[in-house]
Amino acid sequence: MAHSNRDPALRASVAIASRILNAEGILDYSGHVSVRAPGREAYFIQAGSDPRSDLEPDRLLLVDFDGRVVEGDGKPPIEAAIHGEIYRQRADVEAVLHSHMELAIAFTLMQDAQLKPMRARAVRWASGIPTHPDPSHIKLPEQGRALAQTLGPHQAALIRAHGLVLVAESIPALLVDAVHFEENAKAQIQVMQAGQVPVPLNEAEMEQINRHEVRDYHCSKLWTYYLSRARKSGLVPDHPSFEV
């Protein structure tokens, strides 16, 4: 099934973010990034068998919320229901990441060790980081709906013994959130490994941070940094298909 050249910048952004997140160890041989297709009940996502390390924009699939391929060649990831059901339930979400980040998984394996906002940028998750109880692959629509319900209005959810989902307003913001989510989890683990009691940000501190936060500027700054570094290293090719 041939695909159109619809939304080339969105395709490029998914491929770029996937390559960078793979290089950062947040994606490996599995996990996936998606972005909502404007004006359609569908999203762009990679074919499940394509390597995250060198994902090509023209290999991306356009998949509807029921997991059917609308445009492109190949099959979507087996956990496509994660993306479709989140987009269906959260009109505010434009981009979704499913990752098997080891530090995040660790917080689903410990008793009374809930992941909390520790570092300043973790105010993004001030509303909470729920844990979804289903540790299996989220293959079925009803599993995707249940995970989306666990996520609720939040910006992140852990999946018991499995991984996490992050949602954001754009691919650049999603990349930035993924980096900060891992930094935050690492910070809490480091405090615990030191034998100390974690002291998460309190409500007053988070309000103070938010008063001075300019999210658009911060996300643009970090996206530019990671993209520039990726281009210089050759991780992201100097090719028109990778123009954002």
Secondary structure, 3 states (H helix, E strand, C coil): CCCCCCCHHHHHHHHHHHHHHHHCCCCCCCCEEEEECCCCCEEEECCCCCCHHHCCHHHCEEEECCCCEEECCCCCCCCHHHHHHHHHHCCCCCEEEEECCHHHHHCCCCCCCCCCCCCHHHHHHCCCCCEECCCCCCCCHHHHHHHHHHHCCCCEEEECCCEEEEEECCHHHHHHHHHHHHHHHHHHHHHHHCCCCCCCCCHHHHHHHHHHCCHHHHHHHHHHHHHHHHHHHCCCCCCHHHCC
